[in-house]
Amino acid sequence: MLQDLFNNYVILVGILGLMFLGVNYFIVESPRMDENNGNISDYMEKSGPFECGFSSFEQSHNPIPIAFILVALLFLPFDLEVSSMLPYMVSIYSVGIYGLIMFILFLLILMVGFIYEFNTKSLSITTILHKKNKALVKNLY
């Protein structure tokens, strides 16, 4: 019974998806491209600055230092690994000693990765800030 319901649901979703794609294909105006001017339906305001009010002659913002992007990229895997620890906390009584050993092994692998990042100074922003401005040196770790 449940399997039939699921199969009917998958078929219904597939048919509806194809119907919506077909309706979208026929309703939406296809963009006519001009080799020299781009899209013919573009107008002056569309190619101007977005929500700005004026056209700037130079770059109006300072670039973000690479160190901050690296810290964000290093944060992402650790955040995902920490969130993968939550199911163990819920099922701590049912997994027994095997689950505890796997959890400790998981934490050790996580610690080795963090120690490696710390020793390679991947988390240190002070060197890049120190090169740009001698007065702006902050130890962020």
Buried (B, 14 or more C-beta within 10 A) or exposed (E): EEEEEEEEEEEEEEEEEEEEEEEEEEEEEEEEEEEEEEEEEEEEEEEEEEEEEEEEEEEEEEEEBEBEEBBEEBEEEEEEBEEEEEEBEEEEEEBEEEBEEEBEEBEEEBEEBBEEBEEEEBBBBBEEBBEEEEEEEEEEE
